[in-house]
Amino acid sequence: MNCLLRLGAVVMKMFATKCLFLKIILLVAVISVCWSGIVLAVQSQDKPSDKIHQHGASKVAHSLALRCASPFAVPSVDCAKAPMPIFSAEGDLWLSFVSHGHVYVARSENLGIDFSVPVAVNRVPEHIYADKENRPKLAFGHEGEVYVSWTRKRKAKYSGEVRFSRSLDQGATFEASMTPIDEGALTSHRFDNMAVDKQGRLYLAWIDKRDKAAADAEGKEYPGGSVYYSVSSDSGATFTPNIKVVDNSCECCRMRIASANDGSVHALWRNIYPGFARDNAMAILSGSSLAKAPVRVSYDEWQIDACPHHGPDISLDQHDRMHVAWFNGGGKRPGLVYGRFDSQQDLLEHDISIDSSAAASHPRVLVLGDKVYLAWKRFVGDATEVRLITSFDGGESWSAYQAVAQTKNESDQLFLVSDGDKAYLSWRTDDEGYRLLRLGSSD
């Protein structure tokens, strides 16, 4: 923009002067300056500074915003849309993210200080959901397979279809994308999630609206959507027919699935109960059957006939107890809530309010041994900060909160991840780019 202004000023001066030689000199000078700025911008993308990827390192927000907005910007972690983190069994940090119609994956061998050159997953550009609740996911097979799922937007409003691809060479290349949905109605199949069980089977679950579309066609009432999943027993080559878990789930909240020590997979989502009460529910999946039918987890009775855009989070401990965190916009207990659910007894055996402020949102939970970490976003003045509390006794008691990160402008959702030994906060902001912060280093 500055170059264009300078060029305009020079053109006006050119018309004001009678010297042809001076006109040429002025024009060449400004074009040279503008071209240098463009080259520097491209070079800064091709050779990013180490400081860009350091844990919470200070960055120049204005420079980062300009760099990401540049039409010459190449796909990078700092400019990523909706990055999703996961650690591999080898301890490498992987991210999936969206850029220019492609899902990319990148890997870091040094905890986010440097990342590999991003690899495009889908060969043909697509309209991909890349927002706070709906983003591409990563999972790993037992033989080094890399699985990626995402949701492609379709023509109808709020419609979508789940997409999938795999890599059999540690993420160097990906196979042609496929759609594991077994019905082709122009409706919503979104909010995909993946998990791999102890047997190496890949589970892919999502929120589906085929049943609502069928009910609407018959003039019947059908609140929300439904939960479906499919299983692959051959490393993502093929999937089973789609399996319905439940009717009347929240249609616009992320769901979560997690592999348990007993070989099953636990699913958690926001469900719609009578009176439009949107509370949490769970089920246990085992292959192509339900080991446990859906059970209600919370009874906060937040009654709303609208989209909360706030799905729950889950982390399983060594006893396969579910540690969950969720948001209520009203009901008996507004704000953020933590609970520990015993799926053997169908009992929410312990729960507490985390933060009842309307400024708090999107809680995350992570269990690591006897420690439980809870983090969430909270608006404070003109900034957003990440608050963290820690339990050292399996969620019975909690520390006072710490503000572990802050930003002034827009920010993505946060994530808690572990390499199996340590806990980390993963967060991308417009000002600071991508950050991976070690948690509990002074514990």
Helices and strands as residue ranges (DSSP letters): H 2-16, H 20-46, G 50-53, H 61-69, E 81-87, E 93-99, E 102-108, E 119-120, E 137-140, E 146-153, E 160-167, E 189-196, E 202-208, H 210-217, E 225-232, E 243-249, E 256-259, E 265-273, G 274-276, E 277-286, E 289-296, E 313-316, E 322-328, E 335-342, E 347-355, E 360-368, E 371-380, E 383-391, E 402-407, E 415-418, E 423-429, E 433-439
